[in-house]
Amino acid sequence: MSRVRGFTLVEVMVALTLLSMIMVATIAAMRAFGNTKTTIKQVTDRVDEVRVVSEFLRNTIGGAMPLLRVGVMDHTFNEGADLGTYFWGDSTEMMWVSPLVAGADLGGAFVMRMTFVDGKVELKWHPYEASIEAFTWGELEPRVLLDDVEEFELGYLSAYGGEWVQEWPGFDANPVSVRLNIKSRERYWPELVVRVDAGELNTQ
């Protein structure tokens, strides 16, 4: 009668080693899959953020209305004339008037003010009034458009074929284009150039 032969110690050790290697490879693959899923979500969220904010800025800045402003602006706007459009800007701050739907039964022309401060791009708005004394910006609650912003720069074009400038001090017309350069979460956005209605001042 033949004797049944079992596994030798060497064979058991080899089998355990192979099993351990397979488990390690499986865990590494699952971890890589999890990291890939997280990375894809981060990229998707970033693309969505760029798309939504860019679309909002294109619509609101592109729809800037050359409406009358009466009075000298305060704070950083104190270099403006007594009469002009509400379109004013420098390299990190801008103010303009644009149509805005603020609810199911509320809409119209709103004065908007966008600022870059403490790593955030903030937006304030108020129903349009020709007189700048009709409201106070400090009393309005800001809304954050973007956070974790490392760089934010605005530029203005007075005429096609001309040079970009970093200030638009409240002339009697809007610029023809506005340029935005943004770096957020250590990545640069595609340069955003918005065409603006550069119509003359509407005093009606």
C-alpha positions as CSV (number, residue, x, y, z in Angstrom):
1,M,0.0,0.0,0.0
2,S,1.5,3.3,-1.1
3,R,2.0,6.0,1.5
4,V,0.2,9.4,1.0
5,R,2.8,12.2,0.6
6,G,2.1,15.6,2.1
7,F,3.5,19.0,1.4
8,T,7.1,19.7,2.5
9,L,7.9,22.7,4.6
10,V,9.6,24.3,1.6
11,E,6.5,23.9,-0.6
12,V,4.3,25.4,2.2
13,M,6.7,28.4,2.5
14,V,6.7,29.0,-1.3
15,A,2.9,28.8,-1.4
16,L,2.6,31.3,1.5
17,T,5.1,33.6,-0.2
18,L,3.2,33.6,-3.5
19,L,-0.1,34.2,-1.6
20,S,1.4,37.1,0.2
21,M,2.7,38.6,-3.0
22,I,-0.8,38.3,-4.6
23,M,-2.4,39.9,-1.6
24,V,0.1,42.8,-1.7
25,A,-0.5,43.3,-5.4
26,T,-4.3,43.2,-5.0
27,I,-4.2,45.8,-2.1
28,A,-1.9,48.1,-4.1
29,A,-4.2,47.9,-7.1
30,M,-7.2,48.7,-5.0
31,R,-5.4,51.7,-3.4
32,A,-4.3,52.9,-6.9
33,F,-7.9,52.6,-8.1
34,G,-9.1,54.6,-5.0
35,N,-6.5,57.3,-5.6
36,T,-7.4,57.5,-9.3
37,K,-11.1,57.8,-8.4
38,T,-10.3,60.7,-6.0
39,T,-8.1,62.4,-8.6
40,I,-10.8,62.1,-11.3
41,K,-13.3,63.6,-8.9
42,Q,-10.9,66.5,-8.1
43,V,-10.3,67.2,-11.8
44,T,-14.0,67.0,-12.5
45,D,-14.8,69.4,-9.7
46,R,-12.2,71.8,-10.9
47,V,-13.4,71.7,-14.5
48,D,-17.0,72.3,-13.3
49,E,-15.8,75.2,-11.2
50,V,-14.0,76.8,-14.1
51,R,-17.0,76.3,-16.4
52,V,-19.6,77.7,-14.1
53,V,-17.6,80.7,-12.9
54,S,-16.4,81.5,-16.5
55,E,-19.9,81.3,-17.8
56,F,-21.2,83.6,-15.1
57,L,-18.4,86.2,-15.7
58,R,-18.9,86.0,-19.4
59,N,-22.7,86.7,-19.1
60,T,-22.5,89.4,-16.5
61,I,-19.4,91.3,-17.7
62,G,-20.3,90.8,-21.3
63,G,-23.7,92.3,-20.6
64,A,-22.2,95.4,-18.9
65,M,-24.5,98.4,-19.5
66,P,-23.0,101.9,-20.1
67,L,-25.4,103.5,-17.5
68,L,-25.0,106.8,-15.8
69,R,-23.1,107.3,-12.6
70,V,-23.4,110.5,-10.7
71,G,-21.0,111.4,-7.9
72,V,-17.3,110.7,-7.1
73,M,-16.7,107.1,-6.0
74,D,-15.2,106.5,-2.5
75,H,-12.5,104.0,-1.4
76,T,-10.4,103.0,-4.3
77,F,-12.8,104.7,-6.7
78,N,-12.1,108.2,-5.5
79,E,-10.2,109.1,-8.7
80,G,-13.3,109.0,-10.9
81,A,-15.1,112.0,-12.3
82,D,-18.4,113.3,-11.0
83,L,-20.1,111.9,-14.1
84,G,-19.5,108.8,-16.2
85,T,-20.4,105.1,-16.4
86,Y,-20.5,102.7,-13.6
87,F,-17.7,100.7,-15.3
88,W,-14.6,101.1,-13.2
89,G,-11.7,98.8,-12.6
90,D,-8.1,98.2,-11.7
91,S,-5.9,95.1,-11.7
92,T,-7.8,93.3,-8.8
93,E,-11.2,95.1,-8.5
94,M,-13.9,96.0,-10.9
95,M,-17.4,97.5,-10.8
96,W,-20.0,97.5,-13.6
97,V,-23.8,97.4,-14.2
98,S,-25.4,94.3,-15.7
99,P,-28.8,92.7,-15.9
100,L,-29.3,90.1,-13.2
101,V,-32.1,87.7,-12.2
102,A,-32.1,87.6,-8.4
103,G,-35.1,85.4,-8.0
104,A,-38.4,84.3,-9.5
105,D,-39.9,87.8,-9.2
106,L,-36.8,90.0,-8.9
107,G,-34.5,91.2,-11.7
108,G,-33.2,94.2,-13.5
109,A,-30.0,96.2,-13.7
110,F,-27.6,95.7,-10.8
111,V,-24.4,97.4,-9.9
112,M,-21.8,94.7,-9.3
113,R,-18.5,94.9,-7.6
114,M,-15.9,92.1,-7.8
115,T,-12.8,92.2,-5.6
116,F,-9.8,89.9,-5.0
117,V,-9.0,89.9,-1.3
118,D,-7.3,87.4,1.1
119,G,-7.2,84.7,-1.5
120,K,-10.9,85.0,-2.4
121,V,-12.7,86.5,-5.4
122,E,-15.8,88.1,-3.9
123,L,-18.9,89.7,-5.5
124,K,-21.4,92.3,-4.2
125,W,-24.4,93.7,-6.0
126,H,-27.1,96.2,-5.5
127,P,-30.1,97.4,-7.7
128,Y,-28.9,100.1,-10.0
129,E,-29.2,103.7,-8.9
130,A,-27.5,106.6,-10.8
131,S,-26.3,108.2,-7.6
132,I,-23.5,106.5,-5.8
133,E,-24.9,107.8,-2.5
134,A,-27.9,105.6,-2.8
135,F,-26.1,102.7,-1.1
136,T,-23.0,101.8,0.8
137,W,-20.8,98.8,-0.3
138,G,-19.7,98.1,3.3
139,E,-23.2,97.2,4.3
140,L,-23.6,94.6,1.6
141,E,-22.8,90.9,2.3
142,P,-20.2,89.5,-0.2
143,R,-20.6,86.2,-2.0
144,V,-17.5,84.2,-2.7
145,L,-17.1,83.4,-6.4
146,L,-13.7,81.6,-5.9
147,D,-11.5,80.6,-3.0
148,D,-8.0,79.3,-2.7
149,V,-6.9,81.8,-5.4
150,E,-3.2,82.6,-5.6
151,E,-3.3,85.0,-8.5
152,F,-6.0,87.2,-10.0
153,E,-5.4,90.0,-12.5
154,L,-7.8,92.1,-14.6
155,G,-7.0,93.9,-17.8
156,Y,-9.0,96.3,-20.0
157,L,-9.0,97.0,-23.8
158,S,-10.2,100.4,-25.0
159,A,-10.1,99.6,-28.7
160,Y,-9.4,96.6,-30.9
161,G,-5.8,96.5,-31.9
162,G,-4.8,98.6,-28.9
163,E,-2.9,97.7,-25.7
164,W,-4.3,96.2,-22.6
165,V,-4.3,98.5,-19.5
166,Q,-4.7,97.6,-15.9
167,E,-7.0,100.5,-15.0
168,W,-10.3,101.8,-16.3
169,P,-11.1,105.0,-14.3
170,G,-14.7,105.6,-15.0
171,F,-14.8,106.9,-18.6
172,D,-18.0,107.8,-20.5
173,A,-17.9,104.4,-22.3
174,N,-17.1,100.8,-21.4
175,P,-14.0,99.0,-22.6
176,V,-14.4,96.7,-25.6
177,S,-13.0,93.7,-23.7
178,V,-12.0,92.6,-20.2
179,R,-9.3,90.0,-19.6
180,L,-9.0,87.8,-16.5
181,N,-6.0,85.8,-15.5
182,I,-6.6,83.4,-12.6
183,K,-4.5,80.9,-10.7
184,S,-6.4,78.7,-8.2
185,R,-5.3,75.7,-6.3
186,E,-1.8,75.9,-7.8
187,R,-3.2,75.7,-11.4
188,Y,-3.7,78.4,-14.0
189,W,-7.1,78.8,-15.6
190,P,-7.3,79.3,-19.4
191,E,-7.1,83.0,-20.0
192,L,-10.6,84.5,-20.0
193,V,-11.3,87.4,-22.5
194,V,-14.8,88.8,-22.4
195,R,-16.2,91.0,-25.1
196,V,-18.1,94.0,-23.7
197,D,-20.7,96.3,-25.2
198,A,-18.7,99.5,-25.5
199,G,-21.6,101.7,-26.2
200,E,-21.5,105.4,-25.2
201,L,-23.0,106.6,-21.9
202,N,-26.7,106.2,-21.6
203,T,-28.1,109.1,-19.6
204,Q,-31.7,108.1,-19.9
